[in-house]
């Protein structure tokens, strides 16, 4: 019987999507899912949601819950990781508030930038501990990682452990759905090829399925006619400059480059509709949803929409809508766009599929550094995950990616060697940070962040 272990299962909505996806396959209807989290309350909420899914599907699988990671890993065939080391408080708040003292603003702070660097330094040691436990307890299992910063985490794992692993993100299919709506072509009629690094991969092909018609001219029309959604202005601007459309959202992408968030040019924030502190607002809405779930869980139910709306008074309307939709989804069992269940089903049944995975660059993309983490199409079947060789990507795309890969490389080096100097080096080379701060400010900010994160970071020499 297949066993899937969720590490960080207190991410209730995310865990719900994956549980529903897995159990909805007849071949996986009786799969054991073990929910593991260090937060017993959040773990209880996810267990309640699991019971709701089982009732809706009419399955009878085994659900285990534990706060003991090694117990959770025992007998696991697949390990799904969705951890956030340090949580919203104190870690994420520190990542946003301390840089503000220096005039450095962020939107998401989970992938690159000073926030991404610190998040990587917090997360990599824990991921390596998980991988080492897997080597001892379930060496044949596949580690499916959803934790950001994806490239830093996967690069470090590939260097520090021999465990099989793949990093997953929903930005590739998610953006394809958005573009399909923008150009008025059904998503099912579209075929695409994407390659690059996570959150900075590009659609090398965007075509009409069956005919091979290039759909990029339709995207260009949207850009030229001013039809880009207001929340997507950064990506459409970069499309006009680069000739290719990037996979990750505008709020993310705005902090991977030095062009949009500038204290000296505040008008850019309004012009490109950049939501500063976006991740902080999302987290606030998430906390409300957790509190509602905790209250409802004690009563054996899922919150009603009226009480959700009342609790969200004062929350940003966009996040209010997102939170309502997320909690409402707990009552529904519908297939998500996540790749995790597809991988498990293909490896268990042998049914071949193509997914987008984050894997080591072992001859996959020629004009990106060897060994770095790349996001490319991968064939999945009973033989596991097999990346597609891409060759060279357009030089302007590779050059832009390398500015991010440099930061990833130095953060990974700091995490694996314990050398503090590489944290400074990573921050010095970060495109957004370097565009805003002096060298003295960068070093001072890094020192403050290391001190503020305290025990969430290892000691550096």
MARKE-355558 format. One record per residue (C-alpha): residue in one letter; x, y, z. Coordinates in steps of 0.02 Angstrom, whole numbers, padded with zeros to 5 digits. Layout:
# MARKE-355558
- A	X	Y	Z
...
//
This chain:
# MARKE-355558
- X	00000	00000	00000
- X	00067	00172	-00049
- X	00112	00289	00093
- X	00127	00477	00067
- X	00196	00584	00208
- X	00161	00770	00218
- X	00293	00870	00312
- X	00220	01038	00361
- X	00042	00973	00346
- X	-00022	01122	00445
- X	-00030	01213	00278
- X	-00213	01161	00280
- X	-00279	01225	00114
- X	-00126	01163	00020
- X	-00132	00994	00108
- X	-00317	00982	00066
- X	-00284	01006	-00119
- X	-00151	00871	-00123
- X	-00252	00747	-00019
- X	-00403	00769	-00132
- X	-00295	00751	-00287
- X	-00213	00591	-00225
- X	-00368	00503	-00160
- X	-00471	00547	-00313
- X	-00371	00421	-00416
- X	-00447	00246	-00402
- X	-00273	00171	-00395
- X	-00229	00284	-00246
- X	-00399	00284	-00159
- X	-00331	00180	-00015
- X	-00161	00267	-00003
- X	-00105	00302	00174
- X	-00072	00485	00207
- X	00028	00534	00359
- X	00009	00715	00414
- X	00158	00784	00510
- X	00177	00959	00582
- X	00258	01035	00735
- X	00099	01135	00770
- X	-00031	01019	00846
- X	-00177	01139	00819
- X	-00140	01162	00635
- X	-00113	00975	00620
- X	-00286	00947	00694
- X	-00364	01064	00566
- X	-00284	00967	00423
- X	-00342	00803	00498
- X	-00520	00869	00505
- X	-00509	00919	00322
- X	-00442	00745	00280
- X	-00595	00667	00361
- X	-00708	00783	00260
- X	-00622	00731	00097
- X	-00638	00547	00140
- X	-00823	00570	00174
- X	-00849	00662	00011
- X	-00755	00532	-00093
- X	-00821	00380	-00002
- X	-00647	00309	00018
- X	-00577	00220	00169
- X	-00390	00261	00175
- X	-00282	00269	00330
- X	-00242	00443	00396
- X	-00102	00460	00520
- X	-00054	00616	00618
- X	00105	00647	00714
- X	00223	00783	00771
- X	00370	00661	00759
- X	00457	00677	00590
- X	00552	00514	00597
- X	00392	00421	00642
- X	00306	00504	00494
- X	00445	00450	00375
- X	00438	00267	00425
- X	00377	00167	00276
- X	00350	00321	00166
- X	00356	00302	-00023
- X	00335	00488	-00055
- X	00374	00636	00058
- X	00287	00799	00018
- X	00371	00949	00099
- X	00277	01113	00125
- X	00369	01191	00272
- X	00392	01374	00316
- X	00533	01387	00442
- X	00503	01529	00565
- X	00326	01558	00502
- X	00245	01726	00476
- X	00300	01781	00649
- X	00436	01810	00686
- X	00532	01764	00528
- X	00432	01839	00385
- X	00395	01999	00481
- X	00582	02019	00515
- X	00622	01992	00330
- X	00508	02136	00283
- X	00523	02259	00427
- X	00712	02269	00449
- X	00747	02308	00265
- X	00619	02449	00272
- X	00736	02540	00392
- X	00857	02552	00248
- X	00725	02602	00120
- X	00720	02428	00043
- X	00542	02373	00003
- X	00482	02201	-00052
- X	00325	02118	-00116
- X	00340	01931	-00078
- X	00517	01903	-00014
- X	00515	01713	-00030
- X	00621	01681	-00185
- X	00757	01811	-00208
- X	00801	01978	-00131
- X	00854	01997	00048
- X	00697	01907	00106
- X	00729	01760	-00009
- X	00910	01747	00050
- X	00859	01740	00233
- X	00717	01619	00198
- X	00839	01505	00108
- X	00962	01512	00252
- X	00823	01463	00373
- X	00752	01325	00263
- X	00902	01236	00189
- X	00967	01162	00354
- X	00794	01091	00393
- X	00775	01017	00219
- X	00945	00935	00233
- X	00895	00862	00403
- X	00738	00791	00321
- X	00842	00718	00180
- X	00965	00639	00303
- X	00820	00562	00400
- X	00752	00494	00236
- X	00921	00418	00194
- X	00913	00323	00359
- X	00726	00281	00366
- X	00653	00279	00188
- X	00801	00290	00067
- X	00697	00240	-00084
- X	00566	00375	-00059
- X	00546	00527	-00171
- X	00553	00698	-00088
- X	00427	00814	-00172
- X	00469	00989	-00114
- X	00351	01137	-00123
- X	00449	01249	-00002
- X	00525	01412	-00064
- X	00650	01478	-00111
- X	00636	01332	-00232
- X	00799	01349	-00329
- X	00906	01378	-00175
- X	00825	01234	-00082
- X	00837	01108	-00224
- X	01015	01159	-00268
- X	01069	01133	-00087
- X	00979	00965	-00078
- X	01065	00904	-00236
- X	01235	00949	-00162
- X	01206	00886	00015
- X	01107	00725	-00010
- X	01084	00582	-00132
- X	00898	00566	-00096
- X	00785	00574	-00248
- X	00697	00742	-00253
- X	00601	00860	-00365
- X	00539	01036	-00332
- X	00364	01084	-00387
- X	00275	01248	-00419
- X	00107	01288	-00499
- X	00164	01447	-00587
- X	00186	01364	-00759
- X	00007	01300	-00780
- X	-00061	01446	-00678
- X	00011	01578	-00795
- X	-00039	01478	-00949
- X	-00219	01484	-00887
- X	-00204	01673	-00863
- X	-00133	01701	-01037
- X	-00268	01592	-01112
- X	-00399	01706	-01034
- X	-00307	01862	-01091
- X	-00304	01808	-01274
- X	-00473	01722	-01275
- X	-00411	01548	-01320
- X	-00468	01396	-01218
- X	-00329	01328	-01109
- X	-00360	01154	-01176
- X	-00319	01218	-01352
- X	-00145	01278	-01301
- X	00022	01190	-01308
- X	00175	01269	-01229
- X	00359	01239	-01190
- X	00436	01322	-01038
- X	00615	01326	-00977
- X	00721	01426	-00856
- X	00733	01439	-00668
- X	00587	01433	-00547
- X	00489	01596	-00547
- X	00595	01655	-00694
- X	00556	01527	-00827
- X	00487	01583	-00995
- X	00366	01515	-01123
- X	00483	01473	-01267
- X	00331	01413	-01365
- X	00149	01462	-01342
- X	00050	01382	-01482
- X	-00122	01323	-01532
- X	-00132	01136	-01504
- X	-00147	01034	-01663
- X	-00105	01173	-01787
- X	00056	01240	-01711
- X	-00006	01420	-01736
- X	00105	01540	-01639
- X	-00005	01627	-01510
- X	00126	01755	-01458
- X	00055	01883	-01583
- X	-00109	01877	-01485
- X	-00015	01911	-01323
- X	00074	02056	-01409
- X	-00095	02127	-01460
- X	-00151	02125	-01279
- X	00006	02221	-01231
- X	-00009	02346	-01374
- X	-00194	02379	-01345
- X	-00171	02413	-01159
- X	-00272	02258	-01116
- X	-00151	02187	-00988
- X	-00238	02159	-00821
- X	-00184	02292	-00696
- X	-00106	02161	-00583
- X	00002	02098	-00727
- X	00083	02257	-00791
- X	00260	02209	-00741
- X	00257	02047	-00839
- X	00182	02126	-00994
- X	00314	02262	-00986
- X	00453	02132	-00977
- X	00371	02036	-01119
- X	00383	02192	-01228
- X	00568	02209	-01183
- X	00620	02026	-01193
- X	00502	01949	-01321
- X	00450	01806	-01206
- X	00324	01794	-01064
- X	00383	01743	-00889
- X	00294	01614	-00783
- X	00286	01698	-00613
- X	00170	01839	-00560
- X	00208	02023	-00578
- X	00222	02051	-00390
- X	00354	01916	-00379
- X	00447	01968	-00535
- X	00457	02151	-00484
- X	00583	02108	-00349
- X	00693	01994	-00455
- X	00753	02139	-00561
- X	00812	02317	-00524
- X	00685	02408	-00634
- X	00522	02428	-00539
- X	00537	02451	-00350
- X	00643	02607	-00330
- X	00635	02728	-00185
- X	00699	02863	-00303
- X	00555	02834	-00424
- X	00397	02802	-00321
- X	00288	02837	-00473
- X	00338	02666	-00541
- X	00243	02582	-00398
- X	00079	02659	-00457
- X	00117	02645	-00642
- X	00150	02459	-00632
- X	00027	02426	-00490
- X	00158	02345	-00378
- X	00084	02283	-00212
- X	00220	02316	-00084
- X	00212	02204	00070
- X	00098	02087	-00027
- X	00155	01930	00065
- X	00127	02013	00233
- X	-00053	02049	00185
- X	-00077	01870	00125
- X	-00011	01806	00290
- X	-00130	01916	00389
- X	-00276	01846	00291
- X	-00206	01670	00317
- X	-00199	01695	00505
- X	-00383	01742	00505
- X	-00424	01583	00409
- X	-00324	01476	00531
- X	-00415	01554	00679
- X	-00582	01520	00596
- X	-00532	01341	00558
- X	-00475	01315	00737
- X	-00642	01375	00804
- X	-00742	01272	00680
- X	-00633	01118	00706
- X	-00680	01117	00890
- X	-00861	01108	00833
- X	-00827	00977	00699
- X	-00869	01086	00550
- X	-00799	01203	00417
- X	-00831	01392	00434
- X	-00980	01468	00345
- X	-00958	01611	00222
- X	-01048	01738	00332
- X	-00930	01712	00478
- X	-00781	01717	00360
- X	-00834	01887	00293
- X	-00863	01954	00469
- X	-00691	01897	00527
- X	-00606	01975	00376
- X	-00664	02151	00415
- X	-00521	02270	00374
- X	-00426	02145	00266
- X	-00372	02199	00091
- X	-00519	02159	-00025
- X	-00410	02055	-00141
- X	-00352	01947	00004
- X	-00527	01939	00074
- X	-00584	01860	-00090
- X	-00435	01741	-00089
- X	-00468	01687	00091
- X	-00654	01660	00062
- X	-00614	01557	-00094
- X	-00482	01455	00000
- X	-00594	01412	00147
- X	-00742	01380	00033
- X	-00632	01257	-00063
- X	-00617	01152	00095
- X	-00798	01101	00068
- X	-00764	01047	-00111
- X	-00658	00905	-00178
- X	-00598	00962	-00348
- X	-00436	00923	-00438
- X	-00306	01061	-00421
- X	-00168	01111	-00543
- X	-00032	01043	-00428
- X	00086	00915	-00504
- X	00115	00814	-00344
- X	-00024	00686	-00366
- X	00017	00666	-00552
- X	00194	00614	-00508
- X	00136	00490	-00377
- X	00004	00415	-00492
- X	00125	00399	-00639
- X	00261	00319	-00535
- X	00139	00197	-00456
- X	00044	00150	-00615
- X	00173	00179	-00752
- X	00058	00300	-00844
- X	00173	00423	-00934
- X	00146	00609	-00908
- X	00241	00771	-00931
- X	00253	00888	-00783
- X	00364	01039	-00747
- X	00493	01003	-00614
- X	00640	01089	-00532
- X	00793	00980	-00557
- X	00983	00997	-00565
- X	01052	01070	-00726
- X	01148	00916	-00781
- X	01162	00959	-00965
- X	00982	01017	-00974
- X	01003	01203	-01016
- X	01171	01237	-01097
- X	01187	01423	-01061
- X	01149	01413	-00875
- X	01278	01354	-00746
- X	01303	01168	-00721
- X	01220	01103	-00564
- X	01105	01251	-00534
- X	00920	01215	-00516
- X	00817	01230	-00676
- X	00631	01215	-00711
- X	00594	01112	-00866
- X	00469	00985	-00932
- X	00499	00811	-00861
- X	00432	00642	-00915
- X	00362	00544	-00768
- X	00324	00358	-00772
- X	00370	00203	-00673
- X	00554	00246	-00701
- X	00536	00409	-00605
- X	00567	00588	-00660
- X	00665	00615	-00821
- X	00705	00796	-00868
- X	00694	00853	-01049
- X	00853	00919	-01128
- X	00821	01098	-01187
- X	00990	01153	-01256
- X	01018	01340	-01267
- X	00881	01464	-01222
- X	00876	01642	-01294
- X	01032	01734	-01232
- X	00938	01882	-01156
- X	00835	01762	-01049
- X	00988	01663	-00992
- X	01079	01825	-00948
- X	00935	01887	-00842
- X	00920	01719	-00755
- X	01105	01717	-00714
- X	01084	01876	-00610
- X	00968	01774	-00500
- X	01071	01614	-00508
- X	01221	01711	-00439
- X	01122	01753	-00282
- X	01058	01574	-00266
- X	01235	01503	-00283
- X	01306	01613	-00146
- X	01161	01581	-00027
- X	01181	01394	-00051
- X	01369	01412	-00023
- X	01336	01505	00140
- X	01212	01373	00198
- X	01325	01226	00158
- X	01492	01298	00215
- X	01434	01404	00361
- X	01536	01551	00296
- X	01455	01716	00342
- X	01549	01809	00205
- X	01444	01725	00071
- X	01284	01797	00145
- X	01355	01970	00117
- X	01409	01918	-00058
- X	01235	01853	-00100
- X	01154	02016	-00043
- X	01284	02120	-00137
- X	01240	02031	-00300
- X	01051	02034	-00278
- X	00983	02145	-00418
- X	00853	02240	-00317
- X	00957	02258	-00159
- X	01112	02317	-00254
- X	01008	02446	-00348
- X	00945	02524	-00187
- X	01079	02509	-00053
- X	01263	02551	-00031
- X	01389	02417	00016
- X	01395	02479	00195
- X	01205	02474	00206
- X	01199	02298	00134
- X	01323	02231	00260
- X	01239	02319	00406
- X	01069	02252	00353
- X	01135	02074	00339
- X	01211	02088	00514
- X	01045	02148	00585
- X	00947	02011	00499
- X	01063	01873	00559
- X	01051	01937	00738
- X	00861	01957	00730
- X	00833	01781	00664
- X	00931	01708	00809
- X	00903	01522	00833
- X	00815	01504	00666
- X	00988	01515	00586
- X	01143	01410	00620
- X	01302	01493	00682
- X	01410	01564	00543
- X	01596	01587	00551
//
